[in-house]
Amino acid sequence: MRRIDIIRSTADLHRLDFIDQPVASFYVNEGGISHVEFGDEEIPRSVAVFDPADKTLTRVTLESDPVRWAELLPLAYRSGDYRIAVTATDHVPAAKSASVDSGIAAELEAIPV
């Protein structure tokens, strides 16, 4: 199982610095996406990635090989605006009840102190 975190870097022209903002966090197993913590609408489900280890240049998709797709997802985002962190894990957190301020809390956690 893989945990995927998508992070967007935006320029803060007042601080002359970049701020990382979490965009989505979800888990992928052999059956596909098993749990979404936040950012469901931002998950790039339709993105296909070429596997550099495969000589036939087969495109890997979420449907064809979910775990390999998750591992290759960082190769699909190379512009620097987005960063993809992939972590192997055996633990999926218990489902949390949705709260009204969950989106606000995620943004506040991303602001450096």
N, C-alpha and C positions, 0 to 999 in steps of 0.2 A: 504494500500500500504506500502511496506517496501523498504528502501534503504539499499543496501548491499555494504559494503566496505571490500575488501580483502587486507590485509596488510601482507607483508613478512618481517620478522626480519632476518637480516644478521649481522654476526659478523664483526666488523672493528678491525682487530688485531693491527693496528697502534694506534688507540685511546683507545683500550681495552674497547670497548663499542658495543652496538647493535644499528643498524640503521634500522628504519622502512621505508619500501619502499611500496608505494601503487601499487597494482597489477591490481585491477579491481574495478570499481564502477558502480553499475547498480540498477535499480528499478524493483520490482516485484509486480504485482497486481493479481487479481483473474484470469486473462487471461494468465498469464505467465510473461515473461520479457517484460516490457513496454518501457524502455529507458536505453541505455547503454551510460555512460559518457566516459569511456575508458576501455581498457582491454578485449574487446569482446572475443578474443581467449583464455583468461584465465578463463572464467566463467565455473564452473564445472557442466555443464548441465546434465551430465549423473550420477551424484552422487545421490545415494538413502540413506536416513537417516531413522533410526528407531525412532519412536515416543515413548519416555519413558512413556507418559501418556496413551498410547494405550496398553491394556492388550493382544491384539491379535498379537502384534509385527509386525504390518503392516508397510511395507516400504513406506516412503513418497518420491515421486519424483516431479520434476518440472512439469511433465505432470499431475500427479494425484491430487495434491493440492499445487499449486504454492506458496501461502502465507504461509502455514504451513511449506513447504520445506524451504522457506527463513528464517523462525523463527528457524528452527532446524539446519540450515547449520553450525552454530558454533560447534555443536556436532560432525560433520564429520572431523573437524580439531583440533586435540588435541595434536599434537606433539610439538607445540610451535614455529615451523618455520613459520606458518601462523596464523593470527588472523582474525576473521570475526566479523565485527561490523554490527549489524542489528538495524535500526532505523525506527520506525513507522512514516509515514509522509503522508500528503495529497497533498503535492506540488511536482511536477516534473518540473525541470528547462526546459526552452525552448531549443530546439535543437540548438547547436552551429555549426557554419561552421567549418569544419575540417581544421586544420592548420598544416603546416609541422613540427613545433616545439612543438606540443602538447605533444608528448611522452617525450621530453626533459624537458619541463616545469614541468610535473608531477614528474619526477625524482628529479629535482632541489628543488621542494617544500618539498620533503621528507628528504633532507639533513639538519640536525640540524646545527644551527648557533652557 
